Amino acid sequence: MTHWPFIVGAYVIAIGVPLVLGIEAAFRVRAARRRLEAIDIRRNRGNA
């Protein structure tokens, strides 16, 4: 048996995991910004 599947698997993990975590973080930041805009007093000061 050759060692190439283990090397390819290691590269998939090394590139895939940070990529997935980065995409998830981007979605969380976008959602947090939307929630902040809904409750931000400084932006809603002129509306009330």
JOHULIN-V634559 format. One record per pair of residues at least 6 apart in sequence whose ideal C-beta (glycine too) atoms are under 6 Angstrom apart, sorted by the first residue. I is the first residue (numbers start at 1). GAP is how many residues later the second one is. If there is no record, write none. Layout:
I|GAP ; I|GAP
//
This chain:
none
//
